Each structure stands twice: as C-alpha cells, then as structure tokens.
Amino acid sequence: MSSLPQPSATSTGRKNRLSIACQTCRYKHFRCDGQKPVCSRCSINGKQCVYPPSRRGNLRNRASPNPAIPRDPLSDLAGTKIRESVLTDYDAPAFPPGQTLNLESSTSELEGGLRLDLLDLYYEFFHAAHPCALPRRFLMHHLFENELQLLVKVIHHLGSLFAPMGRPERIQDLIESALSDFRCGTRVPNSFDVQAVLLYSIAVYWRNEPNAGTALLEETIRMATGLGMHRREFSEQNGRGIAVLEESWRRTWWQIFIADAHIAGSAHTFSFRTSGVDMTVDLPCEEHEYEAGTIPAPKSLQEYDTREFSSNEEIQFSSHAELVGLTRGLYLALSCDGESVSEEEWSTCANVDISMRGWYSLLPPSKQCILRPDGSHDEIMFKAQFIMHTCTVEFHRRLSSLKASPIESISRCAPLAPTESSQYCSRTGINVHTVKCIQAIRNIDELLILPTKLTTHSPFLICMIANVTIADLSACRLVLQGKELAQHRERIRLTLGTLKSLSQYWMLGKRTYEEIGIIARDSLLSVNKSPPSATSDTHLPQAGTIPVQTSADTSQMAATNFDAYLNEELPLEYFDVLQEPLCTI
C-alpha cells in the first residue's frame, strides 16, 4: 500500500488539494497532499516538485458571477529588463485542471484545451531550429489569451508530427478554419498570428505541398510588413515593455527572412521575396539568454556591418545574428548580374566565395566550433555552417568536372543543369572548382557525424543534403578512384541514412529520400560497370576529358518519364549495390 498520507475529507482538505496541487501531480492527475517545498509523492518518486502560481483570484472574485480576467503575469515586469531573480514564477506553468493528455482526444478537446504532450514535442523537436515563439516557460502564461489561439493550434500541429499517433490532419482543419477568419476580413491579424502562419508554412512546405507552403510564406511576409515588423521600432512599441516579448518579435522577422532564403535555395531560384523590404530590425540575442529571459540590449545591423573594425573582445554577436549576417551576405552576392550567362555564373561563384569566406573568418573561435565544452551543440551555427558548405557545392559544381546526369532531374532538390561555360576553363580552373566542391561535400559529412540529434534539425536541411549527395554521386561517377571512391561510397550511405531519418516526420523528406535513392542506384551501377581507370596520376580530370551536358541532353532529360520510379518502393537492387564489396586501390 502507498505510504502517502490521505487528505482529510473536510472541505478544507478538498480546497487545499485543488488549489495547491503541484505541477507533477496535476500533470499525472494524481492526488497531491500539498506539502512544501516537496509533496510526499514527488519526494518518494524523486521528482522535481514545483507549485504553479494560483490563477483563481481571491474569495470575492471567486464568488462573483463574472470573475475578472487574471492579470498577465508578465505585466509585472513592464518597463524592466528581465533578471534571473524574477524568473522563479515562470518555472511553474499554470493550466486549467482536468485537461486530458490522451493522444486520441476529440477535435473539441483540441479546440478548447491545451495539449501539453504536443507542446513538449514542439519544443523538443522543432523550436531549437526555428526559435521565434516565446520560450516555453513564458508561453505557458499566455496560452489561453485570444491573441494566441492560432499559434497554439500551430504548435499543437507541429508537435503532432513527432507523436506516434498525433493525427496532425485533425489539428490542420482547425488551423485552416482559423486562417479563414482574417483572410475574409472578419479578424485583423496580430503578431502572434504572423508567428503562427510562418511556422505553419514550414510544416505545409515539408508535408509535400511546397507551392502551398510558399504561398503561406508570402502571406506571412504581407502580414508582417503590414504590421511593420520589419522596422526597428516595432518590437519596442508592441512588446508591452517586456524584453523577452520584444526579442520574440525581432526573431519573428528574421525567421521570416531566413525561411524565405531557405525556400529560394531549395528551389534554386535565389529570388528572395523579402528583397524589396527595408529591414531595420535589431539582431537577436544568444539562445541561452532568450530561454532564460535575460535579454541584453540588442545590437543593430549597423554594428554588425562594421564588425571587421572591432576586435572580438570588444563586441561579439550571437549565433542567430551570425546566421542573419550570412544570409544577408549571400543575398547580396546573388544580386549581381553578369553580361552573359557564363559571366554571371563566374561572378556569382566568386561573390559567394568572398562573402562566405569573409563571414567565416570574422567568426570568433567559439562560433567556429559547433560543439560546446559540455557536449551540447549550437543548433543555429550548425545550420549556418551547413548553408555555407551547401552553397559552396551549389555554385562550384557548375564550373567543375562534376557534371550532371539526366536522371538527376527526377529530384526537386537537384540544382539547375549547368551551362557549358566550364568548357572554356583552363584545366587549373576546372580543378580548383572540383576540389572546392569535393571538400565542401566532406565538410557536410563532418557536420552530420557530430553527436547531435538528427530529428531536431530544420527540415530545410533535407534539400541541402540531397543537393550535396547528388554532387557526391557525380564525383563517384566521374572523378574519384580507388580508396577515395570507396570512402565516398561510405559518405553516400551516411547522407542517405540521414535523409531516411528525417523522412520519418516530413513527407517531402520521404519523397526526397526515394528520389536520391534512385539517382544513387543509377550512378553507382554505372560506376560498377565502367570504373574509372586506376592508372591516372591524379584524382582530378584533365581539361576537356569530361563531357559537357548539351542542350540535346537537356531535351532528352525532359522527355524521359521518371514518374514511374516515384510511385514504387525503393528497388532492392539499389541496396544490393550499396552492400557490394568496396573498391580497393
């Protein structure tokens, strides 16, 4: 029998049980004895015991037929910067008693109540890579405000993607209904709505509806610019004097900008939808500062753009600010046009190289190393370096020996077919681009083997990994020999395994995994049939020895029907190819 003391049957005992039950007992729907600082049940089970602040009001308010709305807990901090000493109240989120955590909850329960399980999954798997919503401890105090109801639904939806029986389509219907309210003009969108539509656009894009996801991002941009979220003064004017809320608004705009860049890169269009927006928003702070609510004075874009004149000791920028800086630099590099297609490819590649190398060289050592001393990793810098190496592959491959194969066109993540500009390169020029491309492929693989949780990375990494894998397959087919070829076959296994892991949660990721598998099968089978000569003195090709794709090749590529591949399971022969003995010198 349990040794927990049983509460009295008196009205006083009942009142104490209902009003001061600890968070753990409420979450599990257990009876709590209310002992402080640790209740008996938490003491026996070794659980953290935290008591949420009361939201019931005083006796007079309780007796009133129209009780007053509880005062916003964050309003006590208006006009002040949040300090560690005032954060204890936020360690214990308050929520209505009796709510269910059953994954099979009805639609009405989803509409009217909080799903803590889905909230937890959102913050565990999605938030770190897209950190614009309020940190969990602060969001808990606003979950039942009318302004946040669409955002809460989107958070539920994103969390359900990672739940074994989350049934996201049921929450999706509620989101679409809420979206229709301000689309038809019955409700004016607010800043939390902007966050909601932004996060929802990512989910829609990666559930294999890229056109719908892109349209939602465009809608987000219109909403945000309509509210003025791209302006520096917006966060202060709409932050209620609360530093963590002001920071959330700054992050929202920059997350819009970064998502815009991700979609442009995934489609290989590099046409930013935010290109005509005059952005003056200050830069985000460090992630640990945001999570704790200890928000420092924000740094401006002007400070960032003159960082090369300051030593690292004088001024340092957050990882999030560095990601914004990298994205802005790439946008500027891609904005330059050449007089011809070949000249544009050359100038774009050079501009991207200069921008990324300059960005990386100005990073302090702490930002260049993704792993922290305690074993954790910097998710934002992980993404930033992933973007850097992927862009290197994207633009150098066009001028290298790693020519495209017609079958690559079955993948929506595959880069555009290169022009013939590289055939006019010298042997040295072609080799330089090839070496840079192959080195960037290896750098991506080094990131993938870091001790991180793959499923917490942004789904936008899927197209980056696919793009790099396609280039690696071209290297195996055309350039690499002997031991290097064997090593890169292992690297392809790594990237395909990573795509498979990410495809568990993202439908477009599953499609991408299948597409890359088909390309890999075709490329590796051709390597087995016609292996590169092992007598060459160099692993890099001579100028003119690699055939250049012609317009006829492109026409043949377009005429080939690859849809049949995509409607089938991944062929078993592909896995047989991967398991064959590796090549030796």
C-alpha positions in Angstrom: 0.0 0.0 0.0 1.1 3.5 -0.6 2.7 5.4 2.3 1.3 8.7 1.1 -0.9 10.4 3.7 -4.5 10.6 2.8 -6.0 14.1 2.9 -8.9 14.9 5.2 -12.5 14.6 3.9 -13.3 18.1 5.2 -14.0 20.9 2.9 -10.7 22.5 3.9 -8.8 19.4 2.8 -10.5 19.4 -0.5 -9.9 23.0 -1.1 -6.1 22.6 -0.4 -5.9 19.6 -2.8 -7.5 21.5 -5.6 -5.7 24.9 -5.2 -2.2 23.9 -4.3 -1.5 20.7 -6.1 2.0 20.6 -7.6 2.6 20.6 -11.3 3.7 17.0 -11.5 0.6 15.7 -9.7 -1.7 17.9 -11.8 0.0 16.6 -15.0 -0.5 13.0 -14.0 -3.9 13.6 -12.4 -2.7 12.3 -9.0 -3.9 13.4 -5.6 -1.4 15.8 -4.1 -1.0 16.4 -0.3 0.3 20.0 -1.0 3.3 19.7 1.3 6.0 22.3 0.7 8.6 22.6 -0.6 8.2 19.0 -1.9 5.0 17.0 -1.7 5.1 13.4 -0.5 4.5 11.8 -3.9 7.4 13.8 -5.5 9.6 13.1 -2.6 9.1 9.3 -2.8 9.4 9.2 -6.6 12.4 11.6 -6.7 10.6 14.1 -9.0 11.0 17.8 -9.2 8.2 19.4 -7.3 7.0 22.8 -8.4 3.8 24.6 -7.4 2.2 26.8 -10.1 1.0 30.3 -9.1 -2.7 30.4 -8.3 -4.9 31.8 -11.1 -8.2 31.6 -9.1 -8.1 35.1 -7.6 -9.4 36.0 -4.0 -12.6 34.8 -2.4 -14.6 37.8 -3.6 -13.6 37.2 -7.2 -14.4 33.6 -6.8 -18.0 34.4 -5.6 -18.6 36.9 -8.4 -20.7 35.7 -11.3 -18.3 37.5 -13.7 -14.8 36.9 -12.4 -12.2 39.3 -13.5 -9.6 38.1 -16.1 -6.4 37.1 -14.4 -3.7 39.7 -14.6 -1.0 39.0 -17.1 2.0 37.6 -15.1 4.4 39.3 -17.5 2.8 42.7 -16.9 4.6 42.9 -13.5 7.8 43.2 -15.5 6.7 46.1 -17.7 9.4 48.7 -18.3 12.1 46.5 -16.9 14.7 44.1 -18.3 14.1 40.5 -17.1 16.5 39.3 -14.5 17.2 35.8 -13.1 15.8 36.8 -9.8 12.3 37.3 -11.1 12.1 34.1 -13.2 11.1 31.8 -10.4 7.4 32.3 -11.0 7.8 31.1 -14.6 9.3 27.7 -13.6 5.8 26.5 -12.8 3.4 27.0 -15.7 -0.3 27.2 -14.8 -3.0 25.4 -16.7 -6.6 24.5 -16.1 -7.2 21.4 -14.0 -8.7 18.2 -15.5 -7.3 18.6 -19.1 -6.6 15.4 -20.9 -3.3 14.4 -22.4 -4.8 11.5 -24.4 -3.5 11.4 -27.9 -6.9 10.3 -29.1 -8.5 13.5 -27.8 -11.6 14.6 -29.8 -11.5 17.7 -32.0 -13.5 19.7 -29.4 -10.9 19.0 -26.8 -8.1 20.1 -29.2 -10.1 23.3 -29.9 -10.8 24.2 -26.3 -7.9 22.8 -24.3 -4.1 22.6 -24.0 -2.2 19.5 -25.2 0.9 19.5 -23.0 2.2 16.4 -24.7 2.2 18.1 -28.1 3.6 21.3 -26.7 6.5 19.4 -25.2 7.2 17.7 -28.6 7.2 21.0 -30.4 9.8 22.4 -28.0 11.8 19.2 -28.1 12.0 18.6 -31.8 11.2 21.9 -33.7 11.7 25.0 -31.6 15.5 25.0 -31.4 16.0 25.2 -35.2 13.2 27.9 -35.6 13.4 29.8 -32.3 10.9 32.7 -32.7 8.0 31.7 -30.5 8.3 32.6 -26.8 10.3 30.1 -24.8 8.1 27.5 -23.2 8.2 28.9 -19.7 6.9 32.3 -20.9 4.5 31.0 -23.4 2.7 28.9 -20.8 1.3 32.1 -19.2 -0.3 33.3 -22.4 -1.7 30.1 -23.9 -5.3 31.0 -23.1 -5.2 34.5 -24.5 -7.4 35.0 -27.5 -4.5 36.5 -29.5 -2.5 33.2 -29.3 -5.2 30.7 -30.2 -3.9 30.3 -33.8 -0.3 30.0 -32.6 -1.3 27.4 -30.1 -3.0 25.3 -32.8 0.0 25.5 -35.0 2.3 24.4 -32.1 -0.1 21.5 -31.5 0.1 20.6 -35.2 3.9 20.7 -35.3 4.1 18.7 -32.1 1.7 16.1 -33.5 4.1 15.5 -36.4 6.5 13.9 -33.9 3.9 12.0 -32.0 3.4 8.3 -32.8 -0.4 8.8 -33.0 -0.5 12.5 -33.3 -3.1 12.7 -36.2 -1.9 16.1 -37.4 -4.7 16.3 -40.1 -7.3 16.9 -37.4 -5.5 19.9 -36.0 -4.8 21.1 -39.5 -8.5 21.5 -40.1 -8.8 23.8 -37.1 -5.8 25.9 -38.4 -7.3 26.3 -41.8 -10.6 27.4 -40.2 -8.8 30.0 -38.1 -6.8 31.2 -41.1 -10.0 31.9 -43.0 -11.1 34.4 -40.3 -8.6 37.1 -41.2 -8.4 36.1 -44.9 -12.0 37.1 -45.2 -11.6 40.2 -43.1 -13.5 39.1 -40.0 -10.5 39.4 -37.8 -7.4 41.6 -38.0 -4.2 39.5 -37.8 -1.8 40.2 -34.9 1.9 39.5 -34.3 1.2 36.1 -32.8 -0.7 35.2 -36.0 2.4 36.1 -38.0 4.4 33.6 -36.0 1.7 31.0 -36.4 1.5 31.4 -40.2 5.3 31.4 -40.5 5.7 28.2 -38.6 2.7 26.6 -40.4 4.2 27.5 -43.8 7.3 25.4 -42.9 5.1 22.4 -41.9 3.0 22.7 -45.1 6.0 23.0 -47.3 7.6 19.8 -45.9 4.4 17.8 -45.9 4.9 17.6 -49.7 3.0 20.8 -50.5 5.8 23.2 -51.5 3.5 25.5 -53.5 1.1 25.9 -50.7 3.9 26.4 -48.2 5.4 29.1 -50.4 2.1 30.8 -50.6 1.8 30.8 -46.9 5.2 32.3 -46.5 4.2 35.1 -48.9 1.1 35.6 -46.8 3.3 35.8 -43.7 5.5 38.5 -45.4 2.5 40.6 -46.3 1.1 40.3 -42.8 4.4 41.1 -41.1 5.2 44.1 -43.3 1.6 45.3 -42.9 2.1 45.4 -39.2 5.6 46.9 -39.5 7.5 44.0 -38.0 10.5 44.7 -40.3 11.1 48.0 -38.6 13.3 48.5 -35.6 10.7 50.4 -33.5 8.1 47.7 -33.8 9.4 45.4 -31.1 9.5 48.2 -28.5 6.1 49.6 -29.5 4.5 46.2 -29.3 6.5 44.4 -26.6 4.4 45.6 -23.6 7.7 46.8 -22.1 8.7 43.1 -21.7 12.2 42.3 -23.0 11.6 38.7 -23.9 8.5 39.6 -25.9 10.4 42.3 -27.8 13.1 39.7 -28.6 10.4 37.3 -29.8 9.2 40.0 -32.3 12.7 40.6 -33.6 13.3 36.9 -34.0 10.0 36.5 -35.9 11.1 38.9 -38.6 14.5 37.3 -39.0 13.0 33.9 -39.1 10.8 35.0 -41.9 13.8 36.3 -43.8 15.7 33.0 -43.2 12.8 30.9 -44.2 12.5 33.0 -47.4 16.2 32.2 -48.1 15.7 28.5 -47.4 12.8 28.2 -49.9 14.7 30.2 -52.5 17.7 27.9 -52.1 15.6 24.7 -52.1 14.0 25.8 -55.4 17.4 27.1 -56.7 15.7 30.3 -57.8 17.6 32.6 -55.3 14.9 35.2 -55.7 14.1 36.5 -52.2 10.5 37.6 -51.6 11.8 40.0 -48.9 14.3 41.6 -51.3 12.3 44.8 -51.6 11.8 45.3 -47.8 13.8 47.9 -46.0 14.8 45.9 -42.9 15.9 47.8 -39.8 15.2 45.2 -37.1 17.8 44.8 -34.4 19.6 41.4 -34.3 18.6 38.5 -32.0 20.5 37.6 -28.8 22.0 34.3 -27.8 19.7 31.3 -27.4 20.5 30.7 -23.7 19.7 34.4 -23.0 16.4 34.0 -24.8 15.4 30.9 -23.0 16.3 32.4 -19.6 14.7 35.7 -20.3 17.9 37.6 -19.6 17.7 39.8 -22.7 20.7 42.2 -23.2 20.4 45.4 -25.2 20.1 44.3 -28.8 22.8 45.0 -31.4 22.0 46.8 -34.7 22.6 45.9 -38.3 24.9 48.9 -38.5 27.1 47.4 -35.7 27.2 44.1 -37.5 28.1 45.6 -40.8 31.2 47.3 -39.2 32.3 44.3 -37.1 35.6 43.9 -39.0 36.7 47.2 -37.4 36.3 45.8 -33.8 38.2 43.1 -32.0 36.4 40.0 -30.8 36.9 41.2 -27.3 35.1 44.4 -27.8 31.9 43.2 -29.4 30.5 39.7 -30.2 27.4 38.8 -32.0 25.0 35.9 -31.2 24.8 32.8 -33.3 21.4 33.9 -34.5 22.8 37.2 -35.6 25.6 35.5 -37.4 23.1 33.3 -39.3 21.3 36.5 -40.3 24.6 38.0 -41.4 25.5 35.0 -43.5 22.1 35.0 -45.2 22.3 38.8 -45.9 25.7 38.3 -47.4 24.6 35.5 -49.7 21.6 37.6 -50.8 24.0 40.5 -51.8 26.3 38.1 -53.6 23.5 36.6 -55.6 22.2 40.0 -56.6 25.0 40.8 -59.1 24.3 40.1 -62.7 26.8 39.4 -65.5 26.6 40.4 -69.1 26.2 36.8 -70.2 25.1 33.5 -68.6 28.7 32.2 -68.3 29.9 35.5 -66.9 27.1 35.6 -64.4 28.0 32.0 -63.2 31.6 33.0 -62.7 30.8 36.3 -60.9 28.2 34.7 -58.7 30.5 31.9 -57.7 33.3 34.4 -56.9 30.9 36.7 -55.0 29.5 33.8 -52.9 33.1 32.6 -52.1 34.1 36.0 -51.0 31.0 36.6 -48.9 31.2 33.2 -47.1 35.0 33.3 -46.5 34.8 36.8 -45.1 31.9 35.8 -42.9 33.6 32.7 -41.5 37.0 34.5 -41.0 35.3 37.1 -38.8 33.7 34.4 -36.5 35.2 34.2 -33.1 36.7 30.7 -32.3 33.7 29.9 -30.0 31.4 30.3 -33.1 33.6 28.3 -35.4 33.3 25.3 -33.1 29.8 23.9 -33.1 30.3 21.6 -30.1 30.3 23.2 -26.7 32.6 22.1 -23.8 29.6 20.4 -22.0 28.9 18.2 -25.1 25.9 20.2 -26.3 25.9 21.8 -29.7 25.0 25.2 -31.2 22.0 24.4 -33.4 22.0 27.8 -35.1 25.7 27.7 -36.0 25.2 24.1 -37.2 22.6 25.4 -39.7 24.8 28.3 -40.7 27.8 26.2 -41.5 25.5 23.7 -43.3 24.3 26.5 -45.5 27.8 27.7 -46.1 29.1 24.3 -47.3 26.0 23.6 -49.4 26.3 26.9 -51.2 29.9 26.0 -52.0 28.7 22.8 -53.6 25.9 24.5 -55.4 27.9 27.2 -57.1 31.3 25.5 -57.6 29.8 22.3 -59.1 28.5 24.3 -62.1 32.2 25.2 -63.1 33.7 21.9 -62.0 34.1 18.4 -63.5 31.1 17.1 -61.6 28.7 17.2 -64.5 25.0 16.4 -64.2 23.4 13.2 -65.2 19.9 13.3 -66.9 18.4 11.1 -64.1 19.1 13.9 -61.6 16.1 15.8 -62.9 13.8 13.5 -61.0 14.7 15.2 -57.8 13.2 18.6 -57.0 16.2 19.3 -54.8 18.6 18.8 -57.7 20.4 22.0 -58.9 19.7 23.5 -62.3 21.5 21.9 -65.2 24.8 23.8 -65.6 25.7 25.7 -68.7 28.7 25.0 -71.0 30.7 27.8 -69.5 33.1 25.5 -67.8 34.3 24.0 -71.1 36.2 27.3 -71.7 38.0 27.0 -68.3 41.6 26.1 -68.1 42.5 22.7 -66.6 43.6 24.5 -63.4 40.3 26.5 -63.2 38.2 23.3 -63.5 40.3 21.5 -61.0 40.1 24.3 -58.4 36.3 24.3 -58.6 36.2 20.5 -58.4 38.5 20.4 -55.3 36.4 23.1 -53.6 33.2 21.2 -54.3 34.5 17.8 -53.1 36.0 19.5 -49.9 32.6 21.0 -49.2 30.9 17.6 -49.6 33.3 16.2 -47.0 32.7 19.2 -44.6 28.9 18.5 -44.8 29.6 14.9 -43.8 31.7 16.0 -40.9 28.8 18.0 -39.6 26.5 15.0 -40.0 28.6 12.8 -37.8 28.7 15.3 -34.9 26.9 14.0 -31.8 23.6 15.8 -32.5 20.0 14.6 -32.6 19.2 14.5 -36.3 15.5 14.8 -35.9 15.8 18.2 -34.2 17.4 19.8 -37.2 15.4 22.0 -39.6 13.6 20.1 -42.4 15.2 22.6 -44.8 18.4 20.6 -44.4 16.8 17.8 -46.4 17.2 19.6 -49.7 20.7 20.7 -48.8 21.7 17.1 -48.0 20.1 15.9 -51.2 21.9 18.5 -53.3 25.3 17.5 -51.8 24.6 13.8 -52.2 23.8 14.3 -55.9 27.2 16.1 -56.3 28.9 13.3 -54.4 27.4 10.7 -56.7 28.7 12.7 -59.7 32.2 12.7 -58.1 32.0 8.9 -57.7 30.9 8.5 -61.3 33.4 10.9 -62.9 36.3 11.7 -60.7 37.1 9.6 -57.7 39.1 6.4 -57.9 40.3 3.6 -55.6 40.4 4.4 -51.9 38.8 7.8 -52.4 35.9 6.2 -54.3 35.4 3.7 -51.5 35.4 6.4 -48.8 32.8 8.4 -50.7 30.6 5.4 -51.1 30.5 5.3 -47.3 29.7 9.0 -47.2 26.7 8.4 -49.5 25.5 5.8 -47.1 25.7 8.4 -44.3 23.7 11.0 -46.2 21.1 8.6 -47.4 20.7 7.3 -43.8 20.3 10.9 -42.6 17.6 11.5 -45.2 15.9 8.3 -44.1 15.8 9.5 -40.5 14.4 12.9 -41.4 11.8 11.3 -43.7 10.1 9.7 -40.7 8.5 13.1 -39.9 8.4 15.0 -43.2 6.5 13.7 -46.2 8.6 15.7 -48.6 11.7 14.3 -47.0 10.4 10.8 -47.7 9.9 11.6 -51.4 13.4 13.2 -51.5 14.9 10.1 -49.9 13.3 7.9 -52.6 14.4 10.2 -55.4 18.0 10.3 -54.2 18.0 6.5 -53.8 17.0 6.1 -57.5 19.8 8.5 -58.6 22.3 6.7 -56.4 21.3 3.4 -57.8 21.8 4.6 -61.4 25.1 6.3 -60.6 26.7 3.5 -58.6 25.6 0.8 -61.0 27.3 2.8 -63.8 30.5 3.1 -61.6 30.5 -0.7 -61.2 30.1 -1.3 -64.9 32.7 1.3 -66.0 35.1 2.0 -63.1 37.5 4.9 -63.6 40.9 4.0 -64.7 43.3 3.4 -61.7 46.4 4.3 -63.8 45.8 8.0 -63.8 48.4 10.1 -62.0 45.8 12.4 -60.5 42.4 12.1 -59.0 41.3 15.3 -60.8 40.3 15.1 -64.5 42.3 16.7 -67.4 40.6 19.6 -69.1 38.2 18.5 -71.8 38.1 14.9 -70.7 34.7 15.2 -69.1 31.8 15.5 -71.5 29.8 18.7 -71.1 26.0 18.4 -71.0 24.5 19.8 -74.1 21.0 21.2 -74.9 20.2 17.8 -76.5 21.0 16.1 -73.2 18.6 18.5 -71.5 15.8 17.8 -74.0 16.3 14.1 -73.5 16.2 14.6 -69.8 12.9 16.5 -70.0 11.4 13.8 -72.3 12.3 11.0 -70.0 9.4 9.8 -67.9 10.7 9.3 -64.3 7.3 9.4 -62.6 7.1 5.6 -62.6 10.1 5.4 -60.4 8.5 7.7 -57.8 5.3 5.6 -57.5 7.3 2.5 -56.5 9.1 1.4 -53.4 12.9 1.9 -53.4 14.2 -1.0 -55.5 16.0 -3.8 -53.7 18.8 -3.7 -56.3 19.8 -0.3 -55.0 20.6 -1.7 -51.5 22.5 -4.6 -53.1 24.7 -2.1 -54.8 25.5 -0.3 -51.5 26.3 -3.6 -49.9 28.8 -4.8 -52.5 32.5 -5.0 -51.6 34.1 -1.6 -51.6 36.6 -0.8 -54.3 40.3 -1.2 -53.4 43.3 0.5 -54.8 
